[in-house]
Each structure stands twice: as structure tokens, then as C-alpha cells.
Amino acid sequence: MAASDESIKKNISRNIVKYRELANLSQKELASKLGVSSSRVSNWEQGANCPTIDILFEVCKILNVSINDIYGVYPKSNEKLTYDEIAHIKRYRDLDEIGKQHIDTVLSWELERMNGMNSPKSTPIIPMPTRIVNYYQRLASAGTGQILWDDIPANEIEIPDNKETKNVDFALGVNGDSMEPVYWDSDIVLVEKTTDLEIGEIGVFEVDGECFIKELGDHELISFNRQYAPKPIYDTTQFYCIGRVVGNLMEHSSSDIAYLIRRRGALKRYQSMYPMAAEKGIDDSVESQEIVQRMIEEANTLRE
């Protein structure tokens, strides 16, 4: 959590204690009005965690204070959060960590831009040059090695226009996890059309009418994810090189990758419980309730 987030978290815990005591309510009484356990209120006040934004508004209603009073973000003014701002806060809380990082990055960019506009001595921000290429969610072939470009639905997207991307002809969506942890499902790779690749390069290939993003090996295509065996290329295989992968439009930090790995594991465990629930049915038995509780716990980990 960033320093500013820690500061707000401390404000929330301190102000819940302050306004609960001013309202002459015990932790147990506040918990009862909220319909939660008293230990949860205790955790909030100790700063172990924060209530969700919806519960926080309920706390404000019970304690007869504003959300600004609880957050403590406007100690020297009477400025109030607007309904639009409250809605944005709720939507932000529903994002996963990657989504929050994206929003935080955009906010930083915009604040820098505004500060630059308000500073007469600042250097104007020069926009990064970009250009438009076709983006294909996946490629399809006529089975002859000839990609029917005119028949494939495509969107136009902007990519950086620099020396690394000058030869990029199109962008292609990644499907599946065979190239993790470098290329993840739904990533967008940048591709230069070519039929000439060296062993060890990453390319887009057609094998017997199917398209793959793989590393070129010696008579085989190699996946980065070692759970997938190399795909052999025989003399009888219909094999064509479509292009060279020159980059990934979706950059991932080490923390992003750690989160994606953790989320993937939680998602697999969560999905494995569906057949159990479908087979056994959901009733009032202890076993059924244990399955439901495990599903809830795994679902919660996906939002962490």
C-alpha cells in the first residue's frame, strides 16, 4: 500500500474510534447496528484492515458524520465529496490490483500535466509519437499457409512509434497460458511479417491450419510454460512462419506477474469446486456448507 493510502487508513481507524465514542457507542453496539461482528469493528479501529466503501457509508450514517470526517482528508476546509466522486470511489474499490495501478498511473500523469500547465517555468510535455496498426484477436488460416487478412475482423489500435516498433505490421491477441510468464492470456503482441526466423526467436506460426505464438526450436515449437510439451514439426507437417514477435504492448512489472500467478492459482481452485457443488447439490448439510464457504473464500482471494 502506498504512503498516502497508509495515511488514509490511519485516518479512518482513528476517526471511527473518535466518532464512535462521541456517539456514546461501544464497539459491540456499533457492530450490532452494522450487522457485523464486534471483532471486525475492533480490526478497523486497530488499523488491521478497512471497511468496504459501502459499509463505511453505513458507519457515517450511524455516527451522524460525513465521509470527509471519517477520511479526514479535508481538515482545513468544508469541501465535501460529490456524488460522482463517491461513485468513482466505489468503482475503484471493485478493481483488482492491476486495475488500481492503471488508474493510479493515469491520475499521476494527469496531475503532472495539470501542474505543468499551471507552472510558467515548466517544460511542455511532448506527446509520445504513435501510429495505427490492425489488431487481430486471433489469426485464422485457409489451411494453405495463406492468411486471409481481408476476411479477419480487426480493430485499429495505437502503438508507440519508435525504432523498436518501426517494422511492426500488426498486433495479435494472446490466447491461453502456454507462453507465460512472458506473454499472458489477453496480452497484445506486436508482430513483424516475415518468413525468416532464427532458432530461439519468438514468432507466429501456422501448424496444420492452426496459429500459434511460440519460440522456434530445432524442428519444434517451444512454449515458455513448461507444462506444455514442445510441438514437433515433421516433414509431413504443414508449417508456415507468419511473423516475428517484436514486443508486448502490455507491460508487466514483477508485482503484476506475482499477482497474476496468485490469481491464476486461486481461479483454478475456485473453478474446481463447481463440479463438486453440481455433483453433490447444495443443501443444509455440513459438507455442502463447507463447499460453499470454500468457494466464497476462493472468490474473495480473486478480489484481493
N, C-alpha and C positions, 0 to 999 in steps of 0.2 A: 504494500500500500504506500502511495506517495506521501510526502511530508504533509501536504495540505489536507489529504484525506485523514491522516492521523490526527491532525489538529481538529478537524470537524468531528471526528469520532470522540475525541476527548470532550469537546463542547457538548455533544449530545448526551454522553453519560453524566457529565456534571450537571447539566441543566434538567435532565429528568429527575435527578435527586433533588435539586433545588426547588422545582415547581411542584413535585410530589409532596415535599414537606410543607411548602406554603399552602397546599390544598388540604393539609392535615390528613393525608392518606398514608397508610403503611404499604410496604411492597406487596403484601398479601392482598390488601384491598384493591390496589391498582390492578394487580394480576386478575383478580376476580371480575372486575369491570371489563377487562380486555378479553377475558375468556382464555387466559394462558396460565401457565404455572408460575408460581412466585419465583422459582429458580431462574426463569427466563428474564424476569424484571431485574433480578439480582445481577445476572450476567451483563445486562445492558448498562446498569449503573456502575459496574466494575470495569466496564470497557472491554469485556471479553468479546463481545460482538455487538452489532447494531440491529435494531428492529427494522423490518422492511418499511418502505415508504408508506404503505397503506396503514400498517399498524402505528407508525409514527403520527399520522394524522389523527388516528383514534386517540392516541395519548394526548395530543394537543386539545382535542375536543373535551376529554375528561378533565384535564387540568386547567381548561379555560385559558389557553395561551395560543400564540400564533406559532407557525412552523419556524419563523425567524427567531422567536425566543428560544426554541429548542436547539436550533442550529447555532445560534449565537454568532451569525456571520455579519450582522449589521449593528454592532454595539453602539455606534455613534450616529445612527440615523433612524428615521422612521420608515425606510424603504421596505416594501412588502413584496413577497413573491407573487407574481401574477398567476392566473390560472394556466396560461400557456407554459410558464416556467415550471409549474408544478407537474404538468403533463409530461414535459421533457424529462424531469427528474424520474418520474415513474417509468418511462420508456427506457431511460438509461440503466435503471436498476435491473431491467429484464434482459439486458445484453450479457453475453458471455465475456470473458476477459479480453479476447481478441477484439470483439466489437467495441468494448470500452476503450481499448488502446487506440483504435481507429478514431473514435470521437475525440479523445484527448489530444491526439496529434493534430486533427483539423482545428480544434479550438486554439492550440498553440500557434498554428500557422496564422489564423485569423487575428489573434491578439498581436502577433508580431507585425502583421500587415497594418492593423489599426494604429499601433504605436509608431510605426514608420510614417504613416500619413500625418500623425499629429506632431511629429518631430521635424522642425525645419532643417536640421543639420543631418538628418538621416539619409542614407543612400537608397534610392528607389529599388524595390525588389524587381529583378528582371525575371519574367516568367521562363520556365524551362521549356526549350523547344520541343514540340511533339509533332507526330504525324499520324495519319489514319491508316489502319490496316484492317483486313477482314478477320473476324473472329469466328471460328467454327467450333461448336461444342464438341463435335466429333467428326471424323472423316469417314466417308463411305466410298467404296470402290465398285467398279463394274465387274470386278473379278478378273480383269486382264492387266492389272497394274496401272491402268489409266484412271486417275482420279477425275471424276466428273464434276469439276469445280462449279459449273453453271447450275448444276442440279442440287447443290448442297446449300441448305439455309445458312445464312451468315449474318452476323451483326458487324457493324463498324465500331472499332474502339480506338482510343488514343494510346500511343506508346511513346516513350522517350525517343527523341531523335538525336542520337549521338553516334560515336564511332563504333560502339559495341552493337548497336541495333541497325546500322545503315544497310545491312544486307537482309534484314528480316522481310519476308514476303507475306506471312500471315501468322495469326495466333490460333492456338489449338487448346481446347479444354482437356484436362487430365481426368480420366475416369478410373477409379479403383485405387488400390493401395500398393501396387506392385513396385512402384518406384520411390516409396518412402524410404528414408526420411528427407529426401531432397525435393521430390515432387509429390505433392499431396493431392488427394481427390478434390476436384473442383479448382485446382490451380490453373493458371493460364500460361502456357509456354510459348515462346517466340521461336518461329521456325523459318529457316532459310531453305528455299527449294534447291535441292541438289541430289544427284545420284551417286556422288563420290564421297564416301566417308572412310575414315581410317578406323582400324580396330581400337576400341576404347572410347570412341566418340558416342554421344547420345544422339539418337535420330528418331525419325518417324518412319516406320516400315510397314509394308503390306505383306502379310504372310497368308497365302491361300485365301485371299479375299478379305482378311481382317486386318485392321490397322492397329499398330502398337507403338508406344513410346518406350524405347529400350536402349541399353548400351550394346553397341555392336561388338560381338566377340568373334572368335575363330569358328566359323560355321555354326554360330549360335547367337541368340539374343539373350542378354543378361538383365535380370531385374535387380534393383538395389535391395529390395526387400527379400532377404534370404529364405523366407517362407515359400518363395516361388522358385521352382527349378528353372534352369536355363531352357530356352525354347530352341531345339535343334533345327538347323537348316540343312535339309538333304538336297541331293541333286535333283530330286523329283519335286521339291517344294517350289511353289510359285512365290518367288521372293523379289520384292522391289523396294528400293530406297526412295522415299518421298522427299525427305529433307533432313537438315541438321538442326537440332535444338540448340539455340544460342543463348537462351536465358529464360528466367522465370519472372513473369510480371508480378507475381505475388511473393514478396519477400517475407521471410520468416526469421524472427530472432530466436535465440536459444530458448527463451522463456515461452515463445509461441509454440515451438516444437515440443517442449516438455508438456505444455498444456494439451496439445493435440494428441500426444501419445496417451496421456492420462485419460482424456475424454474418450478416445477410441476404446480403451480397455473397459471403461465404465459402460459405454454404449453396448459393447458386445455382451457384457454380463446382464445388462438390463434386457436386451433382446432375447437372451437365452431363457429368461423367466416366462416369456409369453407362452411357449408351448406347455410349460408346466401348469400355468394357470388355465389354459384352454383344456388340457387333458383332465385335470382334477376338478375343474369347476371352482367357483368361488362361493363358499357358504360360511357358516359361523364357526366352523371347526378351527381348532388351534393351528393346524397345518396350513389351512387356507389363509388365515390371518398373518401367519409368518411369511408366506409368499408375498402377500400384499405389502407388508411392511418392508420386505427386502426390495421390492420393486420401487416403493416410494423413496427409500434411501438411495438406491442407484440413480433414480431420476433426479434427486436433489444434487448428487455429485456432478451431474452434467451441467448444472447451472452455476457451479462454484467458480 
